[in-house]
Amino acid sequence: MPHDQRPLRAAVAGFGMAASCHAGAYRRIPGVQLVAAYSDYVERDRAAILAACGPDVRIFDDYGRFLGESGADIVSVCTLPDRHAAQIVAAARAGKHIAAEKPVCVSAEELEAVNDAVRAAGVQFTACFQEFHYGAFLASIDMIAQGIIGRVHLAEVDYYNGIGPWVQQYWWSRTKQHGVSSLTNCGCHAMMLLTLLMGGVLPEEVMSYRARSTSDSFSSYEFDPTQMSMFRWAGGRIGKVSSSLDAIQPYMFRASVVGSEGSIIDDQFHTTRITGLERARWSRMGARTIGDALVIGPEMYIDFLTSFTAAIRSGVAMPRTNLDMTYRMHRMLLAADESAETGKPVRIAPMAG
């Protein structure tokens, strides 16, 4: 029976906070049936799985059996970052559509393996940057695409988040194996937004620097939790991403964009292309911001996963967070990490083809 005539069956591999959000969102989306969950630690996670997925979900502790026996059309990969690439490749080869938590890989070799496997399988793919499918970030991306602020020549994105012992994911975020780097860990959110604000065009070069707090709260990090990366595009455009996991402050994710006909700062904008606006005043978007959500929950993922299921049914690539844009973002991220490691600028090769 074709996808457009029956419920799409979804399965979630995790099982932590992100997996619970995916599961809860799938259960709220019409035309989707949550059928299975996978965990490496089933006995530890059983209560959380049943709470998020309901009593009828099939639970697996073997990823191969999970893919082969769950009957799922869609697999959400919400495991630890260093496992994402292998599990995405396996899901693609099993013919599953894939919603993968970020990052989708931790090395250039893994990125190419993911890209090749998903394209060869012909399945739909999205990276789980749900914040770019609603609210002020989406409005900013769309305003730029429509030319409301003209040609963008400067974009700055800042991601500040104190991930210390008081945060659920701290146990793995602080490690080099699972957390990898500030950008890979959480700064990838900011990197994806910069990629989208600059229209998906790869920059020519990046220079990146790292630092760390002297606070005892972050002393067990196995990498420097703060990183700043500066990019240069052809034609005289520049951008910056700052990522700090050791910030003592409320969570903040913000962006500033300057174009030839105006600017956007967070949920404020100014443009010469709308008659009647005064240069001395900012106009405000009537849109949700990332800071409006005090608790991370399934509601944040509903718009995003609804768009993904629509993409599966239509056969049209997911907007903004599809494989192509995800691939470009990871190229930028990996180059920035290489620059930070070597202390030298890194050239970013243009896309082939």
N, C-alpha and C positions, 0 to 999 in steps of 0.2 A: 504494500500500500504506500503511495507517495507521501512525503513528509507533510504536504499541505492538507492531507485528509485524516491524519491521526496525530495524537499527542507526540511531541518530541520527548524521548526518554533521556533524562539527564542523570549523570553520576558524578560524585565528588570525591577526589582523592586529597587527603589531608592528614590529620584533622585538627586544625587549630581555629583561630578567630576568623581568618579569611574563608576557610572551608564552611564554617557555620553560616557566614554571610551568604555565600553562594547557595548553600542548601536552602536557607530561609527564603531567598529571593526566588529560586526556582519554584518553590511551593506556592508562591503568590502570583506567578505568571500564568495566565490562561493558555491552555494548549501545551503545557509542559508537565511531565510526570517525573518526579524524582524516584529513581529505582534502586540506586546502589551507592555505597560509600566504601572507601578504602582507607586503611590506616596501617602503619607499621606497628602500632601499639594498640591493638584492638581492645584489650582488656582495660588499659588505662583510659582509652577514649570512648568506650562504649556508651557511657551515660551522656556524654556530650553529643555523640553521633545520634542517639535516639532522640535527644531533646531537640536537635536541629532538624533532623530528617523525618521524624515520626516513627511509629513502631513497626511499620511494614517494610522498611527499607532493608535490602540485602547488604550484609556487611562482609567485606573481604579483607584478609591480611596478606594476600598474594596479588601483586599488581598484574601479573600475566593472566591469572584467573579473573580478576576484576575486569580486564578488557575483554576477555573471551567469553565470559559467562553472564555479564550484567545485562546484556541486551541494550546498552546505552547507545544513543545517537550522538550525545554530547558528553565530553569528559572535561570537568574543571580540574586543572592541575594546581593544587594548593599546598603542596608539600614544601620541604625546605629548599632554598634556592639552588643548592648544588645538585639537587636531584631533578630539577625541572627539565633540563634539556633531554636527558635519556628517556624520561617519562613522556615528554611531548613527542619525541621521535617514535616511541613504541605505540602511542595512541594514534598518530598519523598513519602508521603502517597497518594498524588495525581498522582503518577507515573511519575513525571517530572525528567529529568536529571538536575543536579544542578551544577552551577558554583558559588561558594560562596566567597564573599570578606572576607578577614581576619580581625580579628579572627573569627572563625566559632562559638565560644561560649565564655562565660565569667566565667564559673564555671565547676567543675568536673561533676556535675549532668547534666548540659547541654551537655557536651562532650559525655557522655554515651548515652544520649537521641538521639543525632545526629547520633552517630555510630550505634546504634540499628535500628533506623528508616531507614537509608540509606541502610544498609545491608538487612533488611527485605524486602524493596521495590525492591531490585535488580537493582536499577538505577545507572547510571554513576555519579560520583561526582569528583569535583576538587575544591581545594582552590585556590584563585586567586593570586598566586605568579608568575606573568607573567615573572619576571626577570630570572627565572630558566629554561626558554624554549628558550633562545637565548643567544648569546654573551659569555663573559668571564666567568660568573658564570657557565653556562652550560658546557663550555669547562673544567673548573676546576673539576666539578662533574664527567665528563666523563673521564678525565685523571686519577682521583683517582680510578674510577671503573675499568679502564684498567690496574691498577697497575703501572702507569708511575712513581709515586713517592714512591712506596712500601707501607708498612703498616703505616698508619697515627697514630701518637701518640700525636700530638698537633694541635689544630685548634682554632683560635681566630677570631671572627667576631665582627666588630664595626659598629654601626648605629648611626650617629650623624645628627640631623636635628632640626633646630630652629623653632618650631611651636609656634609662638607668635601671637599677634593680627593681624598681617599682612597676615596671612595664612587663606584660606577659611574655613578650618575645625577646626580652633581654638575654635569656640564657643562650640563645643561638645568635642573636644579632651581634653580640660582642666578639664572636669567634671569627678567625680568619677563614675557617673551612666553610661556615654557613653564611656569615655576614659579608665576607670578602672585602668590601670597602664601603666608605660612606656613600658613594654614588650607587654602587650595586645594591646596597642594603635598602636605603629609602630615597636617596637622592635621584634615583631613576625616575621618580614622579616629576621632579623639576626638569630633568633632562628630556623627558617626553614632551612636557609643555613647551620647552624651548624649541624642540624639533617642530612641533605643530605651529607655533607662532611664526617660525621662519619658513613656513610652507613646505616642510619636508626636504628642503634643499640641504645637501651635505656641505658643511664648511670645509675650508681648505686646510685649516691648522688649528691646533689647540695647545694651550699652555696651562698646566694645572699645578696647584700647590696644596699641601696638607698641613694641618695643625691639630693640636689636641688641648683640652682643658686640663688644668692642674687640680680640678676637683676630684676628691677621693671617690665620688660616686661613679666616675667613668674610668678609674685606673685599671680595671681589668680588661679593657678593650684591647684586642690583639692587633689593631690597626688604628691609625689616626682617624678619629670620628668626624673631623671637620675637613672639608675640601672645597676649594674654589677653582673653577675652570673657566678660562676665557677663550672664546672661539672667534676666528676670523673667516668671513665668507668672501668669495669673489665679488668684485663690484663695490667694495668699501662698506660692507655690513659687519657688525660685531655683536656678540652676545656673551652672557655670563650666566653660570649656574653656581650657586652657593648651596652646600649641603652640610648641615651640622646636626649630628646625633647627640652631641654633648652640650646642648644649649639649656641653660637654667631659665626657663620662661614658658609661657603657654605656647602650644603648638601654633606655628605660623607657616603658611604656604602662600606666597604672594608673587605677583609679576608686574613688571613695568615694561611698556612697549612704546617706542617713539617712531613715528612715521612722518612722511613728507606732508601729510594733511591733518595730523593730530596725534594724540597720545591716549594710551589706556594705562591706568594704574589701578590694579585690583578690580573693583566693581565701579570705578569712575572712568569717564572718558571725556575727551574734547575733540571736536573735528570741525574743519572749515567746510565740510561737505554737507552739513545740515544747516540750512539758513535759519537765522534767528538766535543761534547760540552766542553767548557772550564770552570773549576770550578770557576774562577774569574769573569765570565760574566753571566748575566741573559739573557735568551731568552725571547722574547715577543710574546704573542699570537696575531695572526691577527684576532681579534674579537672585537665586540662592547663591551663597558663597560657601566655600569649603568649611569656613569657621562656624556656619550655622548648625552643623551637626556636632553635638556635644558627645555623642556616643556612636562608635562605629557599629553599624548593624545592617541587617538585610535590606532595609529601605534604601540604603545608599547604592545598592547594586541592581535594583529592579529596572530602572530605565536602561542601564547598560546591558543587562542580560536580555531584556525585551528586544533591544536593538539587535543583539546577536542572534536570537532565535528568528527574527524577521529576515536577517541576512541569510541564514541557512535556508529558509523557505523560499526566498527569492533567487538565491544563487548569486547575489551581488555582494561584493566584498564589504565587510564591516567598515563603516566610516571611521576615520581618525586612528583607531587602534588596531588596524589590520596588520597582516604579516609584513607588508612592504614598509609601513611607517615604523613598526616595531624593529625591523631589521636596521633601518637607518638610525634610529635612536641608539641601538646597542653599538653600532659602529662608532658613534660619537662618544658614548660612555667608555668603551674599551680603550679608545685612543686617549681619552682624558686620564684614565687610570695608568696607562703606559707613561704618559707625560709626568704624572705625579711620582711614579716609581723611578724614572730616569733623571728627573729634574731638567728635562729638555723639551722643547716644542716637538710635537708630533704631527706630521703631515697626514691628512686623511685622503686616501685615494678616492677618486670619483667612482660612481656606480658603473659597473660594466653593463653594456647593452643599453 
